[in-house]
């Protein structure tokens, strides 16, 4: 009876697969998503009726007549499922996965995981994408993040989303800092940033809703500022301070042209607690150091150098100092905030 209801059509798309991780709990969670979310999304309406409708479940529970379906080259059993009972919570599960992922072999599974969610029609919110990038970059998974954005059609991770673009840029900077801003670290960081900058111009990365709300990431001075940081650091550390191709000069001109759009307001503790100040510390500390380094390259007495000095003195230094003071006052001695860690790490680079 069950066979009579099951079409013999073989679906071409395979169900995402996962490689073993460092955590049995993580393996179990990926397997749960594969069997209860990703696999059912490949079924046709008749097959879904068999697994989800209670009245049809008896057709799937006969051990002498197992119901199966072939997807790609893999044969899957059809078993009764209940969405409320069997499907894991997206929000809770994503947080758990990010906490459990600790090693490179764990992070590589995030690509098929996101592709499975996309194929199953599960929405990953903007803030969740940002958190994925942030967590992965902090734990050394930036290479996998870049694979996610390269495969945007399958993962849904678009750089046109301003928050995602910021986190990718900050991730590249964090990776560089973790190397002690070594020559190799700066070279690799510049490569990540340049690749990201180029992909921002690709139509497939355009986030229509983001362009209408937060705007174009390439027009954000805090994002252009990270590009400037990498170009200036590369010039100073790898090219003896020369700007043969004019890349530092162009980045300076770009960030100064966008400067009127910079949000330099830092809300007091009674308005937003420490959160707004922490966010502004993340945004503007890299730009402050980028401009200081760029000033060395273009020359402090040049027209651009003087413009940089004015921007540093009148805008960036007061903003960063105010944000730092607010976050410091709101942070216990035995704890830390992301903005403070970023600020202090950049101050120790001694490049500019």
C-alpha positions as CSV (number, residue, x, y, z in Angstrom):
1,X,0.0,0.0,0.0
2,X,2.7,2.4,1.0
3,X,4.6,1.7,-2.3
4,X,1.5,2.5,-4.3
5,X,1.4,6.0,-2.7
6,X,5.1,6.7,-3.2
7,X,6.2,8.2,-6.5
8,X,9.2,6.6,-8.0
9,X,10.7,9.9,-9.1
10,X,14.3,10.3,-8.0
11,X,15.0,13.8,-6.8
12,X,18.4,15.2,-8.0
13,X,19.3,17.5,-5.1
14,X,21.0,15.6,-2.2
15,X,20.2,16.2,1.4
16,X,23.1,18.1,3.1
17,X,25.6,15.9,4.8
18,X,27.8,16.7,7.8
19,X,31.3,15.6,8.7
20,X,32.0,14.3,12.3
21,X,32.7,17.2,14.7
22,X,34.5,17.5,18.1
23,X,31.2,17.2,20.0
24,X,28.7,14.3,20.1
25,X,26.0,16.9,21.1
26,X,26.8,18.9,17.9
27,X,26.8,15.8,15.8
28,X,23.4,14.9,17.2
29,X,22.0,18.3,16.6
30,X,23.1,18.4,12.9
31,X,21.6,14.9,12.5
32,X,18.3,16.1,14.0
33,X,18.1,19.0,11.5
34,X,19.0,16.7,8.7
35,X,16.3,14.1,9.4
36,X,13.5,16.4,10.6
37,X,14.0,19.6,8.6
38,X,16.3,19.2,5.6
39,X,15.2,15.7,4.4
40,X,11.4,16.5,4.5
41,X,12.0,19.7,2.4
42,X,13.1,17.5,-0.5
43,X,9.8,15.5,-0.5
44,X,6.8,16.2,-2.7
45,X,3.4,16.9,-1.3
46,X,2.3,13.3,-1.3
47,X,5.4,12.1,0.5
48,X,5.0,15.0,3.1
49,X,1.4,13.9,3.6
50,X,2.6,10.4,4.6
51,X,5.2,11.6,7.1
52,X,3.2,14.5,8.7
53,X,-0.5,13.3,8.7
54,X,-1.3,11.0,11.6
55,X,-3.9,9.2,9.6
56,X,-1.2,8.0,7.2
57,X,1.4,7.0,9.7
58,X,0.2,3.4,9.8
59,X,1.5,3.1,6.2
60,X,5.0,3.8,7.4
61,X,5.2,1.6,10.4
62,X,5.0,-1.9,8.8
63,X,8.4,-3.5,9.3
64,X,7.7,-6.0,6.5
65,X,7.0,-3.1,4.0
66,X,9.4,-0.2,4.8
67,X,8.7,3.0,2.9
68,X,11.7,4.6,1.4
69,X,12.5,7.4,-1.1
70,X,15.7,7.9,-3.1
71,X,17.1,11.4,-3.1
72,X,20.2,11.8,-5.2
73,X,22.2,8.6,-4.5
74,X,20.9,8.1,-1.0
75,X,17.9,6.0,0.1
76,X,16.0,7.5,3.0
77,X,13.4,5.8,5.1
78,X,10.0,7.6,5.5
79,X,9.1,7.8,9.1
80,X,6.2,9.5,11.0
81,X,7.1,13.1,12.0
82,X,5.4,15.9,14.0
83,X,6.6,19.4,13.4
84,X,5.8,20.6,16.9
85,X,7.4,17.6,18.5
86,X,10.3,16.7,16.3
87,X,11.6,19.9,14.7
88,X,14.2,21.8,16.8
89,X,13.8,25.5,17.6
90,X,15.7,27.6,15.1
91,X,16.8,30.3,17.5
92,X,17.8,28.1,20.4
93,X,19.5,25.5,18.2
94,X,21.5,28.1,16.3
95,X,22.9,29.5,19.6
96,X,23.7,26.0,20.8
97,X,25.5,25.2,17.5
98,X,27.6,28.3,17.7
99,X,28.5,27.5,21.3
100,X,29.5,23.9,20.5
101,X,31.5,24.7,17.4
102,X,35.1,25.0,18.6
103,X,37.4,23.6,16.0
104,X,37.9,24.0,12.2
105,X,36.3,20.6,11.6
106,X,33.2,21.9,13.4
107,X,32.9,25.2,11.5
108,X,33.0,23.6,8.0
109,X,29.6,22.1,8.7
110,X,28.0,25.5,8.9
111,X,28.1,25.8,5.1
112,X,25.8,22.8,4.5
113,X,23.8,23.7,7.5
114,X,22.9,27.2,6.1
115,X,22.3,25.7,2.7
116,X,19.9,23.2,4.2
117,X,18.0,25.9,6.1
118,X,17.8,28.0,2.9
119,X,16.5,25.0,0.8
120,X,14.0,24.2,3.5
121,X,12.7,27.7,3.5
122,X,13.8,28.5,7.1
123,X,14.6,32.2,7.5
124,X,17.9,33.2,9.2
125,X,17.4,36.7,10.5
126,X,20.0,39.5,9.9
127,X,21.1,39.5,13.5
128,X,21.6,35.7,13.4
129,X,23.9,36.0,10.3
130,X,25.8,38.7,12.1
131,X,26.2,36.5,15.2
132,X,27.4,33.6,13.0
133,X,30.1,35.7,11.5
134,X,31.1,37.2,14.8
135,X,31.4,33.9,16.6
136,X,33.2,32.1,13.8
137,X,35.7,35.0,13.2
138,X,36.5,35.2,16.9
139,X,37.2,31.4,17.0
140,X,39.3,31.3,13.8
141,X,36.6,30.4,11.3
142,X,36.9,33.4,9.0
143,X,37.9,31.2,6.1
144,X,34.6,29.3,6.4
145,X,32.7,32.6,6.6
146,X,34.3,33.6,3.3
147,X,33.1,30.3,1.8
148,X,29.6,31.1,3.1
149,X,29.5,34.5,1.4
150,X,31.0,33.1,-1.8
151,X,28.2,30.6,-1.9
152,X,25.5,33.2,-1.2
153,X,22.9,31.7,-3.5
154,X,22.8,28.6,-1.3
155,X,23.6,30.0,2.2
156,X,21.7,33.3,2.0
157,X,24.5,35.2,3.7
158,X,24.6,38.4,1.7
159,X,27.3,41.1,2.1
160,X,24.7,43.6,1.0
161,X,23.4,43.4,4.6
162,X,25.3,46.2,6.3
163,X,25.6,44.3,9.6
164,X,27.0,41.2,8.0
165,X,29.5,43.3,5.9
166,X,30.7,45.1,9.1
167,X,31.2,41.8,10.9
168,X,33.1,40.3,8.0
169,X,35.4,43.3,7.9
170,X,35.9,43.3,11.6
171,X,36.6,39.6,11.4
172,X,39.4,40.1,8.9
173,X,40.8,42.8,11.2
174,X,40.5,40.6,14.3
175,X,42.3,37.8,12.4
176,X,45.2,40.2,11.6
177,X,45.4,41.4,15.2
178,X,45.6,37.8,16.5
179,X,48.8,37.3,14.4
180,X,50.3,40.3,16.1
181,X,49.9,42.2,12.9
182,X,52.7,40.2,11.4
183,X,53.6,40.7,7.8
184,X,51.8,37.5,6.9
185,X,48.8,38.5,9.0
186,X,48.5,41.9,7.3
187,X,49.0,40.2,3.8
188,X,46.2,37.7,4.6
189,X,44.0,40.3,6.2
190,X,44.3,42.6,3.2
191,X,43.4,39.7,0.9
192,X,40.2,39.0,2.9
193,X,39.2,42.6,3.0
194,X,39.9,43.1,-0.8
195,X,37.9,40.0,-1.6
196,X,35.0,41.2,0.5
197,X,35.1,44.7,-1.0
198,X,35.0,43.3,-4.5
199,X,32.0,41.0,-3.7
200,X,30.1,44.0,-2.3
201,X,29.8,45.1,-5.9
202,X,28.3,41.9,-7.1
203,X,24.5,41.9,-7.8
204,X,24.0,38.5,-6.0
205,X,25.0,40.2,-2.8
206,X,22.6,43.0,-3.0
207,X,20.2,42.9,0.0
208,X,17.2,44.9,-1.2
209,X,15.7,45.5,2.2
210,X,19.1,46.5,3.6
211,X,19.7,49.0,0.7
212,X,16.4,50.6,1.5
213,X,17.0,50.8,5.3
214,X,20.7,50.8,6.3
215,X,22.0,51.7,2.8
216,X,24.8,50.4,0.7
217,X,27.7,48.9,2.8
218,X,30.2,50.5,0.4
219,X,28.9,53.9,1.4
220,X,29.5,53.3,5.1
221,X,32.6,55.1,6.4
222,X,33.2,52.6,9.1
223,X,33.4,49.8,6.5
224,X,35.6,51.9,4.1
225,X,37.7,52.7,7.2
226,X,38.6,49.0,7.6
227,X,39.7,48.9,3.9
228,X,41.8,52.0,4.7
229,X,43.3,50.3,7.8
230,X,44.4,47.3,5.7
231,X,45.8,49.3,2.8
232,X,47.7,51.6,5.1
233,X,49.0,48.8,7.3
234,X,50.2,46.9,4.1
235,X,51.8,50.1,2.9
236,X,53.7,50.7,6.1
237,X,54.7,47.0,6.9
238,X,55.2,45.6,3.4
239,X,55.9,48.5,1.1
240,X,58.1,50.8,3.2
241,X,55.4,53.4,3.4
242,X,55.0,53.8,-0.3
243,X,51.6,54.0,-2.1
244,X,52.7,53.1,-5.6
245,X,49.2,52.2,-6.8
246,X,47.5,55.0,-5.0
247,X,45.2,52.6,-3.1
248,X,45.8,54.3,0.3
249,X,45.1,57.8,-1.3
250,X,41.9,56.6,-2.9
251,X,40.7,55.0,0.3
252,X,41.4,58.2,2.2
253,X,39.5,60.3,-0.3
254,X,36.6,57.8,-0.1
255,X,36.3,57.8,3.6
256,X,36.6,61.6,3.9
257,X,34.0,62.0,1.2
258,X,31.6,59.9,3.2
259,X,32.5,61.5,6.5
260,X,29.4,63.7,6.7
261,X,27.3,60.5,7.1
262,X,29.3,59.2,10.0
263,X,27.2,58.7,13.2
264,X,29.6,60.0,15.9
265,X,27.0,60.5,18.6
266,X,27.6,58.4,21.7
267,X,24.6,58.1,24.0
268,X,25.1,58.5,27.7
269,X,24.7,55.5,30.1
270,X,21.2,56.7,31.2
271,X,20.0,56.5,27.6
272,X,21.4,53.2,26.3
273,X,23.5,51.8,29.1
274,X,26.9,50.7,27.7
275,X,25.6,49.1,24.5
276,X,25.6,52.1,22.2
277,X,29.1,53.2,23.4
278,X,30.4,49.7,23.0
279,X,29.1,49.6,19.4
280,X,30.6,53.0,18.6
281,X,33.9,51.9,20.0
282,X,33.8,48.9,17.6
283,X,32.9,51.2,14.7
284,X,35.3,54.1,15.1
285,X,38.4,52.7,16.8
286,X,39.6,51.0,13.6
287,X,39.0,54.1,11.6
288,X,40.9,56.3,14.1
289,X,44.0,54.0,13.7
290,X,43.4,53.7,9.9
291,X,43.6,57.5,9.6
292,X,46.7,57.8,11.7
293,X,48.5,55.2,9.6
294,X,47.2,56.7,6.4
295,X,48.5,60.1,7.5
296,X,52.0,58.6,7.6
297,X,51.6,57.3,4.1
298,X,50.1,60.4,2.4
299,X,52.3,62.8,4.4
300,X,51.0,64.8,7.4
301,X,51.7,68.1,5.7
302,X,49.8,67.2,2.4
303,X,46.3,68.5,1.9
304,X,44.9,65.0,2.6
305,X,47.2,64.7,5.7
306,X,45.8,67.9,7.1
307,X,42.3,66.8,6.5
308,X,43.0,63.6,8.3
309,X,44.5,65.5,11.2
310,X,41.4,67.6,11.5
311,X,39.1,64.6,11.4
312,X,41.2,62.7,13.9
313,X,41.5,65.6,16.3
314,X,38.0,67.1,16.1
315,X,35.9,64.0,15.5
316,X,37.4,60.6,16.1
317,X,39.6,61.1,19.2
318,X,36.8,62.7,21.2
319,X,34.2,60.1,20.1
320,X,36.4,57.1,20.8
321,X,37.5,58.5,24.1
322,X,34.0,59.2,25.2
323,X,32.8,55.8,24.2
324,X,35.8,54.2,25.9
325,X,35.1,56.1,29.2
326,X,31.4,55.0,29.2
327,X,32.1,51.4,28.5
328,X,34.9,51.3,31.0
329,X,32.6,52.7,33.7
330,X,30.0,50.1,32.9
331,X,32.4,47.1,32.9
332,X,33.4,45.2,36.1
333,X,37.0,44.7,36.7
334,X,36.7,40.9,36.2
335,X,34.7,41.1,32.9
336,X,35.2,42.6,29.4
337,X,33.3,44.1,26.6
338,X,33.9,43.5,22.9
339,X,34.6,47.2,22.1
340,X,37.1,47.5,24.9
341,X,38.9,44.3,23.8
342,X,39.0,45.6,20.2
343,X,40.2,49.1,21.3
344,X,43.0,47.8,23.5
345,X,44.1,45.2,20.9
346,X,44.4,47.9,18.2
347,X,46.3,50.2,20.5
348,X,48.9,47.5,20.9
349,X,49.5,47.1,17.2
350,X,52.0,50.0,17.2
351,X,51.5,50.5,13.4
352,X,49.8,53.9,13.6
